[in-house]
Amino acid sequence: MGYKKPSFLENMAEKIGIIPNLHKDKRQEFDGDMRHFTDEEVAEMYENFPPPEKWDNWVEYDPKVWPKKERKTYQIVPTTCFNCESACGLTAFIDKETQEVKKFEGNPHHPGSRGRNCAKGPATINQINDPDRILFPLKRKGKRGDGEWERVTWDDALDTIAARIRKAIQEERHNEIAYHVGRPGHEKFMNWILQGWGVDGHNSHTNICSSGARFGYNIWYGYDRPSPDHANAKFILLVSAHLESGHYFNPHAQRIIEGKMKGAKLATMDPRLSNTASMSDYWLPTYPGSEAAVLLAMALIILQEGLYNREYVENWTNWEEYLKALHSDKAVTFENYIAAMINEYKEYTPEFAEKESGVKAETVVEIAHLIGEAGERFASHNWRAAGASNLGGWAVARALHFLTVLTGAVGTKGGTSPNSWNKFSPTQPNPPKPQKVWNELHFPKEYPLGFFEMSQLLPHFLKEGRGFMDVYFSRVFNPVWTYPDGFTWMEMFSDETKFGLHTALTPTWNETAFYADFVLPMGLASERHDINSYATHGGTWVAFRQPVLREAARRNGKPVEFTYQANPGEVWEEDEFWIELSWRIDPDGSMGIRKHFESPYRPGEKITIDEYYQYIFERVPGLPEVAKKEDLTELQYMQKYGAYEIEDGESYKLNEKSLSEEQVKGSKVDPGTNVISKGGKDIGVMVNGKPVVGFPTPSRKNEFYSQTMVDWKWPEYATPTYIKSHIHNDNLDKSKGEYVLVPTFRLPTLIHSRSGNAKWLVEISNRNPIWMHPDDAAKWGFKTGDLVKMNTDIGYFIDKVWVTQGMKPGVVACSHHIGRWRRPQDKTGNRWATNTVDIQSDGKGGWKMNTLSGIKPYESSDKDSKRIFWKDGGVHQNITHAVHPDPISGMHCWHQRVRIEKPAVGEKYGDIYVDTNKSHEVYKEWMAMTRPAPGPNGERRPLWFKRAFTPDKTEGGCYYINDEKKEDS
Ligand code: SF4
């Protein structure tokens, strides 16, 4: 396309001065429409981003006063975005005169995002300037949840919380302390803190997010996340709500497009025509929950037609173990293995896949051929989406990885690697030992294979009297709104016999913070420290999220001691908060806690935030040498550039890495399995006569056959299979109007529960109607905008219909990032996005919510707040969902069986009703499906499975259920 010539009229108007002349140099100086430029020109522009040597004194014209040319001088300070996990690079443009952040742009020196961001990155400026943000520590007045707050000092908050933690630890009530996190980050930081306190107190949101897919990958090869090398792939298959449900959204999106531009084909399984599906060569609108059936049908075709990579399958799967365990009558030969597999999957014909999924049999065959042809250059991803939606959702990731194994695309260029191969892990000072306690409120016996903490069940456990949360932190975490069954959370949060002291660490008001005792304002992306490293491509990088005003102050010769001294109000950052809190829990060091938080450079003194990061960066491979060349310390290098590329494209096939002579010395090889062990630990495997590292599984290979599943009471799932989900058509009564509701997608400009203080994002996306195909709408007599009553197992919500061909017939969907609320008594917050609601309880488990008013313009320091034109804040759907914990992975199965009907007279848009007695009954129904620990030898969990914040594994210790162990022996 290149340079766009001005039209005759434009030319004339420019010449006589009616409009400014932008074409003097045959180029539009300020043309915002990038379509007018070639790729080369765009690349040149990125190269023309201000060079780092000018970042302390960068002059630009102020666009707001255009066409006047007014110069502005900025300091540019790099940081990273916090609005999804990807941690793309940002650069803050700080007005030199006022020391205010004026805008954010991408950071071209960040190897993951390479200068690009999605809409949510630059919108960080909205979050910083939001007139409703919390600027000072607050403590509740009156009854919890009543909405009254008073300002306190950081010292008040820290001393109160520290004293309570100290008492709990001294009284050996370690399991009454918990930190519950929504948006993580803090690479290993909280392990350092919580294990330093000796508590098993970490709880995460992962079981409502990604545990299903993690389990499916882990059971194959001991790694729980994929890292697809999209840019080098020949064929890409995504099992996706949209671009991987927001995971690595921009870094993956740009590489998928790069792969496509080099000829790769893209297929997307999604019942909804998502943004990704619309950019795909193949849209596969599979019926929700049927994905594994389709993937196994593809596997069967690849097997039958000999399209598999024989060398890889023969060397890198535990096929001998499979034959010995399940086909002991057959000779252990590779041919017998292939024949047995074909027999095992013979029911998964393309026609069966079509019957289950609705995707045409010939399309299934075509894609199977393309995957087979792509071979080692087959890249794929499943994160949330199907893995997070269905009973047995984990089996989807397992079936997907089956295709990666068959094609030999595990860890190859253009294939799919384990994410740990593309991720840096920091080394911290004074590391604590693993805790000696196991918290059954997070990892209960019923879920020995549950991949993360059973966080969605915490309120039910407390309701049943399984424990007490004396000191509870919610951190960028909003279960009342984000989780299923929010009213049960509200009941428990309101009860001081369940939650003793609740501290909400949050940059913005949320529905959970309303039920806290302390609300402590935490920094946004550009107001805090953090380390990031994610598997965005076939390379490894580390990035530094830093508080930009603090860094600007340092550069200006005015360093501050604590970050809140540079941030707006008294907004702090978590790292310093936790160090300070830890020090106050153990002020004289007698509890053995303080020593972990002492300076590695100044013995006996409190570590500073700069020392913490300097210690880590000194240990990043290659960074000391690069920093030295610029006469910088490692920390100064990261403060200057914001990111460092550790390696680019060398981390393929790491399972084939040879063991060193030193490692092999004194080791033993198991004659049955070829596994190499030393000192009681498995260290590798013999493959083709060579000692190599392999994978971190019991066989050190990809486990087509899982003895672990057999040992832990699930023999029917010893090999990859398809599990009919809770919303399979067989489980729905269409005559009663039962449908499946897909609630797992979000509009791509939204941030989980933190869009409410980003005005640009809310302006773009502010409603969440029910997506419905025209055929379904006609059947029900609905048209766009009509009210619809969505009855779930525990209540209902009333929404509006959006009739669209972008939805698979027979399935309805609703975005889950809209429907934010506040009550009249709550502090004003997120007014760009919140409805005002009335909530009533009958005191017997019945809860009603009604919308009092939608979103309205308001007066504030931001003139745009008077210009709000949208009124409809959507409907809070998750609160009407019951908990559905998958009995194996522990993942919440998000899809809902709903009964669709027209609302009765008097029922209004936004009305919600829930019976929490019913939700507790549904909880019990799902709990009844579990097969509890112990496993072999009294273990609570397979020893080879990773566990967040791994406790002490010493035999007979907390990793074992000792009573049962005695009974077993
Ligand atoms: S993809 Fe995520 S990290 Fe990157 S700019 Fe968007 S929200 Fe921020």
Boltz pocket constraint, residues with backbone or C-beta under 6 A from the ligand:
constraints:
  - pocket:
      binder: B
      contacts: [[A, 81], [A, 82], [A, 83], [A, 84], [A, 85], [A, 86], [A, 87], [A, 88], [A, 113], [A, 116], [A, 117], [A, 118], [A, 119], [A, 120], [A, 121], [A, 122], [A, 246], [A, 248], [A, 249], [A, 250], [A, 251]]
      max_distance: 6.0
